[in-house]
Amino acid sequence: MPAEEVPVELSAALNANAFGLLLLEGVNGIDVGVDAADAYTLRLLVDDPDAPPAALPESIGGFPYILVAGRPQLEQGGIPDEKTYGVPGADPVMGGIQLGPAAIVGGEAHVGTLGCVFHDASGSPVAVSNAHVICGAVGDKIQQPAPHVDPAPSNERLGSLLQCLAPDTPSFIPGGLPSGFFDAALCSVDAARTAEVGRIADIGTVTALSSPRIGSIVRKRGHRTGVSHGVVESTLGTYVARDRAGTPLWVLLGQVSIVRIPDLGLNPEGVWSRGGDSGSVVVNEGKEIVALHWGGDGLRGYASDFAPITFTFGLGL
């Protein structure tokens, strides 16, 4: 992998052309990765590189590019399952386990993963997940595990929704999708629950909060798939994020993609993630949290750089 930083000219070409390229039917995103010679290159995410969309340009801002199969989709689960540490009385609360809003809508619970527990600026424990998993109105009750009956049991209450960071700025494309840099949410941890700051189930206690680097080996624990292993393959991604039905929902900027390691010993289910893993934190070999996972397409996962989330939420270990 190249040791130097992404060339400024390459990132400028991406920023200048990203939204125009997303107008092309079949283009799902653009980012910076590496080519077969391990040189930095622009990449276009499409459904099928062997059947590329029509009207693709010869170059992007004068730079060549490669096509990569990718279709980012939010990975919220629909129903609780048994792969969770979250059963009544099974504290401590930690990262990598199931959570969801207390409300059950239409007979269905919102389900995702509690990424990790941190200290906020006042020293109180708080939990991070995705906005699309737990966000509603500030003050809404959050359960851990996700509710399985209505009303949700009081002894399974985790805390209250404190803050949401979801794409909400007007689109750069007239009539287009809302855009933003984060799909993140913060909730309190009630005094009745015992929590371990920085601990992630089956991974251990993290050492620091940082940003991802291309070529880094990483892992996450989603409540649905358990621990999975991958490699950071791109940064600076501008992606169309689709909901579970495949409908375009947001444009997320400054994102990261992670490709699974094709080793069934490391990834027994053969995927990086599944629905319900949204909200997992991504951890590098130095046990630093570097990203917040929000979606995938089986082969790849998509995540937000954790350093800006750390700063915006005021998080510490």
N, C-alpha and C positions, 0 to 999 in steps of 0.2 A: 504494500500500500504506500502511496506517496506520503512523505513526511511533512511536506510544507502545507500551509493552510490553503483553502480553496482560493484560487485566483480571483481578485476583485473583479476583473473583467468578465469572468464567467458568471459570478453572482449578479452583476449588473445586467448582463444579457438575460438572465432568468427573470429578474424583477421587471424588466422593460417589456417582456414578451409573454409572461405567464398568462395574463387574463385574456389576451387575444387568442392564445392557443386553446384555452379552455372553452372558447366558443365553438371550436371544431367538434363536430359529432364524433364520439368515440375516444376523445382525449380525456383521461381521468386525472391527470396531474403532470407536474414537471418538477424535477429536483436535480441535485448535483450528486453524482456518484463516481464510480471509476469504470473504465472500459477494460477490455481483455488484456491490455498492456499495463494495467494498474495506473493509468493516467486519469486525472480528473476530467469528467465529461458531463454534459447535460443529458438528461434522460427524460423521455416522454413515457408516461404510464398509459397503456392502452389495453383493451380487452384481449387482443390477440396480435402479437407482433408479426405473425405470419400473414395476417390479413389486415394491414394497417388502414386507418381511416383515410378517406379521400382528402385531397387538398393539403397534405402536410407540406411545410416549407422545406426547401433544400438545406437550409441552415437556420439557426436561431441566433439572431444578432451577429451573424458572421461565423458562428461556431458550429461544428458538426455535433450531432447528437445520436443517441441510440434509443431503440424502442425496448420497453420492458413491460411484461405482463403485470398489470396491477389494477385493482378496482377497490379502493378503500370503502369499507362499510363499518358503521358503528356496531359494536359487539355487546349489546345489552341482552341479557337473558330474559326469558319470559316467565319462567317458573323456577322456584328453588329446587335444588337437587341435593344429593347426599354428599357431594364433594366439598364440604366446608367444615371448618373448625367450629362454626357458629351454631352450637346447640345450647339450650338453656343451661346456665351454670358452668359453661365451658370457658370462662375467662382464663387467661388474660386476652383482651382484645389486641390484635396484632395485624400486620399487613398480610395480604394474600387470602383473606377470608371473605365470606359473603356479606353483603349489606343491601339495603334498599329502602325506599320511602315507606312509611307506615301505611299509607293509603293503598288499598287494592281497588283498581279501576277496571270495571267490566269483567270482574272475576280473575284478573291477572295482576300479579305483582311485578313491579320493576325490580330487576335483579342485576347486580354487578359485583365488582370486587372492591374491597377496602384496600387502597394502595399501601398506606403506611400511616402510623400514628406519629405526630410530631409535637413539639412545643410551639405555641404561638408566642407573640411578643411579650405576653404577660407571664409566660411559663406554664400556661394551662395546656393539657393534652387536647389535640384536635386531629381529626382524620381527614385524609384526602381521597377523593375518588373523581369520577367524571361528572361534568354537568349533566350530560344526557342520561346518567344513571339516577342521580338523586335530586336534581334541581327541580324546584317548584317555587314556592314562596319562602322567603327568609323566615325562619322560625318553625318550618314544617318538621314533624318528627321523623327521625331516621331510625330504622331498626337494624339489629345485627343479631341473628341472621335476618334475611329478608322475611317479611311476614308470610305465614302459611295459612293463617286463619284471619278472619275479619270480625271484630277488631283485633289488631295485633296485640300479643301478650305484653303487658307492661314490663315484665322482667327481661324482655328482649330489646327494650329500648336502648339505643346507642347514645343519641343526643339530638341536637336540633341543627337544621341547616343554617349556616352562618353567612356564606358568600358563594356566588356563582360567577364563573368566567366562561362565557359561551360566545360564539360569534354573533355579534349584534350590530356591527357597523354596516352602513349602507354599502351595497356591492359596488365594486369598481366597474362592474359591467352594468349598464343601464338595464333595469328590470331583472337583474340577476340575483344570486343567492346572497344572504348575509355572510360576511366574512369576519375573520378574527384569528388570533394567535393561540387561543386556549380552548380546551374542553375540560375544564377543571372545576371542582367544587370542594368546599370545606365545611365540615360539621363538627360540633362540639362532641366531647365524650363525657357523659354524665359521671358524677362522683360515685354512683352506685356500681359502675363498671370498672374493673381493674384493667389497665392498659399498659403495654410495654412499648415505649417510644423507640422507634428505629428498628424494631424486630419484625421480620417477615417470615411467615411460616415456611419451613423447609429450606430457607436460605440463610437465616441468621440475622444478626444485628448489623446494620449498615454503618459505615464510618464517616460519610460525608455526603454532601449534595453538590452535583456538578452538571456538566453538559456532555452530550454524546460526541464521540469522534468516529469518523468513518474507519471501519476495520476492527473496531473493538468487539470482543466477544462479550455477550450480555445474556442475562436470563431474567425471567419474571415468574411470579406465581399468581396465576389466575385461579379463582375458586373453581372454575369449570375444568380446566385442563391440568392444574397443578403446575409444577415447575417445567418451563420450556426454555430452550437455549437457541440463541441466534447470533447474528453478526450485524452490526450497524452498517448498512450499505449505502445510505445517502443522507444528506442533510439539506436544509433550505427548501424543503418541499412545499409546493403549493398544490393542495389536493382537494378534489371534490369529495366530500364525505356524504355517503348515502345512508339512509335509515335501513332498518331490517327488511323493509319491503323493496329496497333497491331504488327508492326515490331520492334524488339529490336534495340534500338538506342545507349544507353549509359549504363554504370554501375556507379551508384552514391554511394558514400561512406559516412559514418557518418551521415546518414539521420534519420528522425523521422517519425513515423506513428501516425495518429490520427483517432480514431474511432468515428463515429457520435453518438450522444446521441439519443436513440430511442424514442423521444418525439416529436410529430407533432406540439406541441406548440412552441418548440424551433427550430425544423427543418421541416417547413411546407411541403417542397418538398420531405421529407423522405431520403435525401442524404446529405453528407457532402459537395459535390462539383459536378460541371458539367463542360463540355468544355467551356472555356472562363473565368474560375475562376483562371487560372494560373497567378501567380504574386501577389496574395493576401498575406498580412502578417497575421500571426497567433498571437493573443493577449491573454494573460492570465488574470486571475481575478484581478490582480494588475495593469491592463492596461499597461503591458510591452509587447513589441514585442519580441517574442521568436523564430519565424521560418518564412520561406518564402515558401509558398505553390507552388508546381509545378505539382502535378498530383493526380490521385485518381482512384478508381474503384467502386464508388458509396458508398459502406459501409465505406471505409477508404479513408483518404487523406494522401499524402506523401509530406514531406517538408524538407528544409535544416535548420539546426541550424543557428539562425540569428547572434549570437555573432561573429563568424568568418567573416561573410559578413560585419558586422559593421566595424571590424578592417581593412579588406582588402580594402573596399571602402572609409574608413575614414569618416564615417557618424556620425552625431550628431543631437540632437533635439534643 
